């Protein structure tokens, strides 16, 4: 039972978020490229990637497994965005992160 991941609402939202984060992190300080920037990008792109991979699986149990992984990645993304704001960074204001998280 293959699903077209592009029709899954959660994938659509996750894809939009990933594109937005990639775009907005281009303005992060250069010294953060291999730190928080890289980790945030990997976490956020993992969400739609796992939804897409799960959608291709034949069995419901496998599909759910990948959805659980995606849920963990969105939690990681949320924490990283929180962390960026928590340390008083100007990045938080630049990216308007507080509006994303409300």
Residue frames relative to the residue before (quaternion, step in Angstrom):
aa qw qx qy qz dx dy dz
X 1.0000 0.0000 0.0000 0.0000 0.00 0.00 0.00
X 0.0475 -0.8259 0.5617 -0.0121 3.56 0.12 1.26
X 0.2117 -0.7692 0.5943 0.1014 3.55 -1.02 0.85
X 0.4009 -0.6702 0.5578 0.2811 3.56 -1.14 0.59
X 0.3666 -0.7803 0.4610 0.2105 3.57 -0.22 1.28
X 0.6117 0.5793 -0.3579 0.4027 3.60 1.09 -0.60
X 0.6641 0.4861 -0.2993 0.4827 3.60 1.25 -0.31
X 0.5545 0.5989 -0.3940 0.4225 3.60 1.27 -0.08
X 0.4764 -0.7088 0.4450 0.2695 3.59 -0.61 1.17
X 0.6403 0.5287 -0.3337 0.4461 3.59 0.91 -0.86
X 0.6378 0.5114 -0.3264 0.4745 3.59 1.01 -0.78
X 0.6400 0.5386 -0.3272 0.4396 3.61 0.93 -0.87
X 0.6735 0.4818 -0.2877 0.4811 3.58 0.93 -0.92
X 0.6655 0.5067 -0.2994 0.4591 3.56 0.94 -0.91
X 0.6339 0.5247 -0.3239 0.4669 3.57 1.02 -0.77
X 0.6415 0.5177 -0.3167 0.4693 3.60 0.96 -0.87
X 0.6570 0.5068 -0.3080 0.4655 3.57 0.96 -0.87
X 0.6500 0.5228 -0.3170 0.4513 3.59 0.93 -0.89
X 0.6537 0.5027 -0.3105 0.4729 3.58 0.92 -0.89
X 0.6612 0.5152 -0.2995 0.4556 3.58 0.95 -0.89
X 0.6680 0.4931 -0.3021 0.4684 3.59 0.89 -0.93
X 0.6379 0.5188 -0.3374 0.4584 3.60 0.90 -0.83
X 0.6649 0.5090 -0.2988 0.4578 3.56 0.93 -0.92
X 0.7310 0.4467 -0.2469 0.4530 3.57 0.80 -1.02
X 0.6542 0.5165 -0.3361 0.4386 3.61 1.07 -0.52
X 0.4579 0.6691 -0.4585 0.3637 3.59 1.23 -0.06
X 0.7045 0.4482 -0.2635 0.4830 3.58 1.16 -0.57
X 0.4068 0.6986 -0.4907 0.3252 3.62 1.23 0.13
X 0.6178 -0.5458 0.4033 0.3972 3.59 -1.15 0.52
X 0.5982 -0.6083 0.4007 0.3340 3.56 -1.02 0.89
X 0.6570 0.5263 -0.3251 0.4308 3.61 0.99 -0.76
X 0.6580 0.4947 -0.3128 0.4738 3.59 1.23 -0.25
X 0.3727 0.7720 -0.4617 0.2278 3.60 1.27 -0.11
X 0.7801 0.2980 -0.1629 0.5255 3.59 0.92 -0.87
X 0.6136 0.5245 -0.3472 0.4773 3.57 1.26 0.21
X 0.8586 0.0615 -0.0054 0.5089 3.52 -0.63 -1.18
X 0.6103 0.5638 -0.3605 0.4240 3.61 1.01 -0.71
X 0.6889 0.4821 -0.2744 0.4665 3.54 0.83 -1.01
X 0.6728 0.4977 -0.3008 0.4574 3.58 0.88 -0.90
X 0.6517 0.5103 -0.3114 0.4669 3.58 0.97 -0.85
X 0.6597 0.5058 -0.3092 0.4619 3.58 0.91 -0.86
X 0.6609 0.5006 -0.3145 0.4624 3.59 0.91 -0.86
X 0.6645 0.5098 -0.3079 0.4513 3.58 0.93 -0.88
X 0.7132 0.4694 -0.2789 0.4396 3.58 0.80 -0.98
X 0.6795 0.4707 -0.3067 0.4718 3.60 1.00 -0.69
X 0.5570 0.6131 -0.3769 0.4145 3.57 1.23 -0.40
X 0.5932 0.5995 -0.3656 0.3939 3.60 1.10 -0.64
X 0.7475 0.3610 -0.2557 0.4956 3.65 0.55 -0.99
X 0.5823 0.5867 -0.3714 0.4228 3.58 1.14 -0.59
X 0.7019 0.4558 -0.2723 0.4747 3.59 0.89 -0.91
X 0.6029 0.5300 -0.3636 0.4727 3.60 1.07 -0.61
X 0.6623 0.5028 -0.3006 0.4672 3.58 0.94 -0.89
X 0.6662 0.4928 -0.3118 0.4648 3.58 0.90 -0.86
X 0.6564 0.5137 -0.3103 0.4572 3.58 0.95 -0.84
X 0.6342 0.5519 -0.3285 0.4305 3.57 1.02 -0.80
X 0.6666 0.5085 -0.3045 0.4521 3.58 1.14 -0.55
X 0.5622 0.6224 -0.3820 0.3880 3.58 1.24 -0.26
X 0.5261 -0.6769 0.4361 0.2734 3.54 -1.07 0.78
X 0.7782 0.3445 -0.1713 0.4964 3.56 0.92 -0.87
X 0.5931 -0.6060 0.4124 0.3331 3.52 -1.07 0.86
X 0.6314 0.5513 -0.3360 0.4295 3.58 0.97 -0.80
X 0.6558 0.4930 -0.3057 0.4832 3.58 0.99 -0.83
X 0.6206 0.5469 -0.3283 0.4562 3.57 1.01 -0.87
X 0.6768 0.4925 -0.2876 0.4655 3.57 0.87 -0.96
X 0.5874 0.5804 -0.3606 0.4337 3.58 1.07 -0.75
X 0.7036 0.4503 -0.2663 0.4809 3.60 0.87 -0.93
X 0.6040 0.5362 -0.3608 0.4664 3.60 1.11 -0.56
X 0.6330 0.5190 -0.3292 0.4707 3.59 1.05 -0.71
X 0.6286 0.5154 -0.3323 0.4784 3.57 1.03 -0.75
X 0.6398 0.5212 -0.3178 0.4670 3.60 0.99 -0.86
X 0.6298 0.5337 -0.3280 0.4593 3.58 1.03 -0.79
X 0.6420 0.5107 -0.3168 0.4761 3.58 1.02 -0.75
X 0.6601 0.5071 -0.3056 0.4624 3.57 1.00 -0.78
X 0.6430 0.4945 -0.3399 0.4758 3.60 1.01 -0.66
X 0.6125 0.5267 -0.3493 0.4748 3.60 1.10 -0.62
X 0.6330 0.5175 -0.3253 0.4750 3.59 1.01 -0.78
X 0.6398 0.5245 -0.3105 0.4680 3.57 0.98 -0.88
X 0.6534 0.5167 -0.3100 0.4583 3.56 0.91 -0.94
X 0.6621 0.4969 -0.3154 0.4639 3.58 0.91 -0.86
X 0.6577 0.5122 -0.3254 0.4463 3.61 0.87 -0.86
X 0.6387 0.5007 -0.3244 0.4859 3.59 1.02 -0.73
X 0.6215 0.5289 -0.3250 0.4780 3.57 1.05 -0.80
X 0.6524 0.5324 -0.3055 0.4445 3.57 0.90 -0.97
X 0.6345 0.5366 -0.3293 0.4484 3.56 0.94 -0.90
X 0.7009 0.4436 -0.2642 0.4921 3.59 0.98 -0.82
X 0.6209 0.5915 -0.3288 0.3956 3.55 1.05 -0.82
X 0.7243 0.4322 -0.2635 0.4680 3.58 0.96 -0.75
X 0.5602 -0.6555 0.3651 0.3509 3.59 1.26 0.32
X 0.3132 0.7946 -0.4698 0.2230 3.55 1.25 0.38
X 0.5203 -0.6174 0.4967 0.3184 3.54 -1.18 0.65
X 0.5172 0.6442 -0.4093 0.3873 3.56 1.21 -0.44
X 0.6023 0.5768 -0.3487 0.4278 3.57 1.02 -0.82
X 0.6866 0.4651 -0.2772 0.4853 3.58 0.90 -0.92
X 0.6450 0.5389 -0.3190 0.4380 3.58 0.94 -0.89
X 0.7468 0.3959 -0.2135 0.4898 3.57 0.91 -0.93
X 0.3310 -0.7540 0.4987 0.2704 3.61 1.26 -0.25
X 0.1188 0.8583 -0.4876 0.1068 3.55 1.10 0.82
X 0.6229 0.5662 -0.3638 0.3988 3.59 0.88 -0.82
X 0.6371 0.5156 -0.3326 0.4665 3.62 1.06 -0.63
X 0.6115 0.5477 -0.3477 0.4530 3.59 1.09 -0.66
X 0.7596 0.4354 -0.2058 0.4371 3.53 0.92 -0.96
X 0.6172 0.5519 -0.3685 0.4228 3.61 1.17 -0.01
